[in-house]
Amino acid sequence: MTGAVITGWGTALPDRIVTNEDIGTLFETTDEWIVERSGIHTRRAATGPFVSPPAVENPEDGLGTTGTLAAEAGGKALKFAGLSGRDISMLILCTTTPDQLIPANSAAVSAVLGIGGGAMDINAACAGFTYGLVTASGMVAAGAARVLLIGAETLTRATNWEDRTNAFLFGDGAGAVVLEAVPGEGSLLGWDLGVDGTLVPLLYAHHGSGMAMRGKEVFRRAVLATVESATTSLEKAKVGIDDIALFVPHQANIRIMEACATRLGLSKDRVASVIDRTGNTSSASIPLALVDAAENGRLHDGDLVLLAGFGAGMTWASAVWRWGGK
């Protein structure tokens, strides 16, 4: 039996910080209104109305694209693990906002990082990173020595900046982890993936248009799906909620995160959150929160971590992961 453990991690954020006051220049709203409904104070932007088009196209401007953010986060994760791109059997890039329709965004990122193996994209929206974590673990079990898993988004490109009901929610960024093979079961103890394609009309974006979202219905479905999926993963891992040291939910908004934690029976001190300074970064949100927790001493070898999220589609995904173990 061969399992996977996480041996390196890294993140990348655009330099441009967009405040709630900045959002208020686009339509009538206030900092208090946004914070109350989302918990968001600031977010990072690589595109959108606060960034001029020439800056977006220049990778040296500190703003970036999905690809450049992914490469930066991935490079940091490789360095942390003491590896180079040549050591990687597979690159998995989770994104719902690729830089091009064709080819997969992971192709360009693999060239930047010098990946020695294959590369592919996964688009499961905000559940993407956990989809990727389960996929990467399966590849390691099948014989891959090392997998570089990245979640990267430039959601400000897909935001409808005329929709005051949700335009304030989204931000850009990337997070990455390196998974390496070890003898034994590894760190993935239980997982659950799912999708209900009948709910596509709740959250979508056509080519060339901004996102459309039925917020109240998304909220209701998201909490239900996240809690049910997380409960399934706990059962598969044969652990209880009291065994979980840290819950890392998709950073959708603070209300959804708190509702999920409450229904699962988790106190706030066991929830990882970066929503206040990153906004909703879709596939990047869980790795951003996970890395933040690791770098701030909230994770220790042997700790059980519960990751759970949902996304457009509607997709959902959860996993119980044992931290450390290399």
N, C-alpha and C positions, 0 to 999 in steps of 0.2 A: 504494500500500500504506500502511495506517495501523496502527500498533502502540500498545501501552500501556506506560507507565512509572509507577512509584510516586513520588509527589511529596509525600506527607504520611502521618503515622502517629500513633497514640495508643493508650493502654490505660486500662483502669479495673478496679480491684479493690475488693471490699467492705472496709470497715475491720476487720471482725472476723477476727482471726487465730486459727485453731484448731491447737493443738499436738498432737503425738503423745501427750503426757500427757493432754490433753483427751479424745482418742479412747479412752484407757485407762480413762476413767470409765464408758464404755458397755459394755465387755466386756474380758475378760482379754487384755491385750497389753502390750508394752513399746515404748519408743522404739527400742531396738536392733533389735527384731524387725521393726518397720515400715521403718526405714531400710535394713536389710539387704535386704529384699525389694522395696523400691520407690524408695529414694533420697529419700523425702519426709520433711522435718522439720516443715514447716507447710503449711497451705493456707488460703485465704480462704473465708468462709461468709456468704452472704446469707440462707440458710434453714437448716433442719435443727434438731437438738436443742439446739444451742448458741445459737440465736436465738429470742427470744420472738415469737409471731405478730404482735402489734401493731407491732413494729419492722419486720417484713418488709413490712408494708403502707404504711409511711411512707417516701417517697422521700428525705426529708431526714435520715434516720438514719445515713447513711453505709454502709448495707448494700446496699439496692437490690434490683431484680428484673432479669430478663434484659433487659427493655426499657430500664430506667434505666441499667444498665451499658453497654448498646449505645450509647445516646444520648451518654453521657459520653465513651466511647472515640471515637465517630464525630465528636463536636464537637471533640475535641482534634486529630484527623487533619485536619479541615477547617481549623482555625486554623493548623496547621503548614503546610498547603499554601497559605495565604492566600486561602481560598475561603469562601463561605457555602453554605448548603443550596440556595439558588436556582441555584447554578452546577452542581448535580449532575443528570446525565441519568437515573441509575438508582441506587437504593440496594439492595444485596443483603445480607441479614442471614442468616448461617449459624448455625443453632441447632438443637439437638435437645430443648431445654427451653423452649419458648415460654411466655409468661405466660398465654395463652388458647388453646383449641382453635380458635376462630374469633374474629376474623380473623387473618391473618398478623401476627406480632409487628412486622414491618417497617412496617406501617401506622401504628402508634402512634409508632414511632421517627421515621418520616418527618415526622410532625406536629411533634414536638419540635424537629427540626433544620431544619424549613422546606424540605424537599426540593422542588426544582422539577420533577423528572421522576417516574418510576415507582418502585415499591418491591415487593420480593418476598422470601420466605424460601426458603432451601435447607436441607433436612434430609438430610445424608449422614453424620450422626453425627460421629465424630472426624476423618473425611476431609473434612468440610464446607468448611473454609476453602480448601483447595486446589481442591476442586470449584468454589468460588466464584471463585477467582483465574482459573481457566481460563474460566469463564463470563463474568466481567467483561472479560477480554481479548478474547473473542469479540464481546462487545457493542461494545467500542471499535472493533474492526475493522469492525463493521457500521455504524458511524456515531455511536455515543455519544461525546460529548466528554469526559465525566468520570463515573466510577463510584465510589461510596463502598462499600467492601466491609468488612463487620464480622463477626467471629466472637464470639458472646456466649453464655454458659451460666450457669445456676444448677443445676448437677448435684446439689447437696446436696438439692434438692427431690425428685430421683428416686432417691436413694441408699436402699438397704435398710440401715438403721442397726442391724439385728440380725444382719447377715451379716459376721462378723469376717474373712472371707476377702478382702473387697474394699471394705468401707465406708471404710477409711482412705485409699483412693486418690484420692477425688474432691474437687474444689474449684470455686469460682465465679470468673468474671472475664470480661473482654472485651478484644479487640484490633481495631484498624481500620486500613485503609490507603486512600488515595485513588489511583486510577488515572486518568491523563490521556492523551489521544491525542497521538501524535507521528508525523511522517512516517517511513516506513521500517518495519522489522520489529518494532521495540519490544523489550521485555525478555523476553517469553516465547519461549524457544528450543525447548522440547520438553516434552511432557506426556503423562500416561497416567492414565486414569480407568477404574475397573471395579467390579464387584459380583458376589458369588456368593450369590444369595438362598437357596440351600439351607442356608446356614450361619446363618440367622436364629436358630435355637434356641440358638446359642452365647452370645448377649448380647442381652437384650431387656428391656422393661418394659411391662406392660399398663397401661391407664388406671387410675389410683388405686393402683398398687402400685409397690414399689421394684424396682430393677434385679436381674436374675438373670444370672449370668455363670459359664460353665465356664472358669475361669481358665487351666488348663494348656493346654487346646485353643486358647483364644484366643491365648495366647502363641505357640504353634507356628505357627498360621495367620498371625498378625500379622507375625512376622519374615519368613516366606516371601513373603507378599503385598507387604510394604514393599520388600524387596530386589529382587524381580522387577519391580515397578512402577518403582522408581528406575532400575534398569538399562535398562528400556525408554525412559524419558525421556532418559537420557544418550545412548542410541543415536539417538533422534530429533533431539536437539540437536547430534549429531555432535561430542560432547566425551567425554573420559574422566574417570574419578574423580579423577585427579591435577589436573584443571583446576578442580575445585570448591574454592572458598575456604571455604565454610561449609555444613554440613549442618544443616538445621532439621527435625528429625523431630517427629512428634506426641509430646507429652510424656505417654506412657502410664505407664510406670514405667522406672526407670533400667536394669533388666535388659534389657528389650526394646530400648531405645534403644542400649545398648552392643552388643547382639547384632547389630542392624542395621548399626551403624557398622563393626563388625569384619568382617562378611561383605562389606560394600562396599569394605573396605580403607581406611577413614578413621580417622585418629588422633583421640584425645579432644580435642585442641586445635582441631580443625576441626568440632566439634559444638556447637551452641547448646543450652543447657539452662537451664530455670527450674524444673524438676520439684521441686527441693528446697524451694522456697518457695511454689509454686502448686498442686502436686498435678496430677492429670489434669483438665484443664478442657475436654476434648472439642474442639469447633470453635474455642474461644478459645486453645488451647494453642500452635499454630504462630504466630499473630500475636503472642502474648505473648512467645514466644522470639525471634521475628524483630525485634520492636521493641527488646527488651532488648539484642540484639546491635548494632543500629544505634546505640542511645543510648550504648553503651559502646565505640564506636570499632572494632568488629570487622568492619564492612562499609565498603568503599570503592568509588568509581565504577569500574565495569568488572568487579567481582568476580562470579563465578558462584556462585549459591546453589541448592542442591538441597533442595527441600521434599518431604517424603513422610510419609504417614500412612495409617492404616486405621481402620475403625470398625464399629459394629454394622451388620449387614445381610447379609454383611459387605462393606463398601465399602473401596476403597483409592484413593489418588490421589497423584500425584507431579508435580513440575514443575521444570524448570531455568529459573532466572530471572537475567537480567543486572542487577545493581544499578546504580542511577543512570541517566543518559542523557537527562534533560530538557534 
